[in-house]
């Protein structure tokens, strides 16, 4: 059975529910013996990969404990493992893993290059699939109607690629959402909700890298259906939908009326539906997802990081009572946490997937840096994540920071806090999480509606350097409100980041400068990123934006074609 017809089969849907709830039950039960599972994960990855080139070089066969592992293996980032991965991608075997990768996941690096994350069959079975299935449990438990029809879910991240790019060895090098896990790894239940909707596979030709047009075409089809759930993972994709409805509205209505898709005849003309949509726009003066899909039940995406600033307003765009369920805390390289319930932001560590180590977020990640285990973490603190799994990533610093929210079953429950990279012009050592918390606090204290934000260091020009913030907000602020916001934000950042406060008090940094941009500035910028050829899943909210050309694009100096025009 293909993903195109999988969701039309009631027996298959029941099997999927059983698998999802079964994997959640297993992961939840594992919390009772978290340290035992951590030891078993370590033992298995060492035994399985002991005779690889990396395993022999680091004496895997002699390692008996986590302390031994720490002494034998340095903390790695992607750059440290890249020489091994490049050789694997070129066709060499038995380097990092005993089994050859079947595919390489792509992921954007900090320099904009595309990583090649090796994905082995053993990794998928032991590390990936249990968390992958369990992640859907809160959604289908509390909103079971999202599985009633193939067209009940608009899955924004689903982007099949019939002819994928490959590595030198011929292995696919694609995003995780572009892999058919059933065909590649023998998992017939792995097709996600929404993948067999009419827009799951586009029926008209479109250029492979014309991601804006593909986004338009999927939205064009979804507008004619009773969508109950939107899946985005990346919240910027979900936030873009209300903007896209208004941007592309004339073209959408015209194509629905004419029975076309991308200008090509498709289905039957639907003048009644087109007229109903026009009446909605006339009545409300704008178009919101809540108007188009009045039975919307849930959104599924990351809810923290920069999304903290806009998630409540975004939820309102989709309708009263719409739930927002958090996507897993995970990266292309592997999982970290998954929600077992309807907590709004956090998930329990997946203790059967990887061996987890942590560093205080204020620490520098060095190959020999001391690390903490899950038992040593404290609620309310931020940590760098380091994990090791059977797929060949050993003591891998993934580059993300998590915040411990609480404990469930004695195991930390964590939420994504931001990237681990710092902005550090004069020793201020600012992290995403610190600035995001300061922005959120300042918005609360002033009562001002902040939709998104970014910042850069404006270098000294005869005086000290300072931070320049672009803050998106609808409506007008008075000069007094803007000045107060800037002053309170400056103070709030200093409370979150003592090194910033020191830089300010010693004159190494001048007060920050606030630049108001309109409420849609970041949405236009997101469209510009997608229009440049980047897949929507990889165009994410970024706080620190030092590139001058990209800063100009965001703040309105440079305007771009946003696609989807009639």
Secondary structure, 3 states (H helix, E strand, C coil): CCHHHHCCCHHHHHHHHHHHHHHHHHHHHHHHHHHHHHHHHHHHHHHHCCCCHHHHHCCHHHCCCHHHHHHHCCCECHHHHHHHHHHHHCCCCCCCCCCCEEEEEEEECCCCCEEEEEEEHHHHHHHHHHHHHHCCHHHHHHCHHHHCCHHHEEECCCCCCCCCCECCCCCEEECHHHCCHHHHHCCCCCCCCCCCCCCCCCCCCCCCCCHHHHHHHHHHHHCCCCCCEEEEECHHHHHHHHHHHHHCHHHHHHHHHHCEECCEECCCCCHHHHHHHHHHHHHHCCCCHHHHCCCCCEEEECCCCCHHHHHHHHHHHHCCCCEEEECCEEECCEEEEECCCCCCCCEEECCCCCEEEEEECCCCCCCCCCCECHHHCCCCCEEEEEEECCCCCCCEEEEEEEEEEEEECCEEEEEEEEECCEECCCCCCEEHHHHHHHHHHHHHHHCCCCCEEEEEEECCCCCCEEEEEEEECCCCCCHHHHHHHHHHHHHHHHHHCHHHHHHHHCCCECCCEEEEECCCHHHHHHHHHHHCCCCHHHCCCCCECCCHHHHHHHHCCCCCCCCCCC
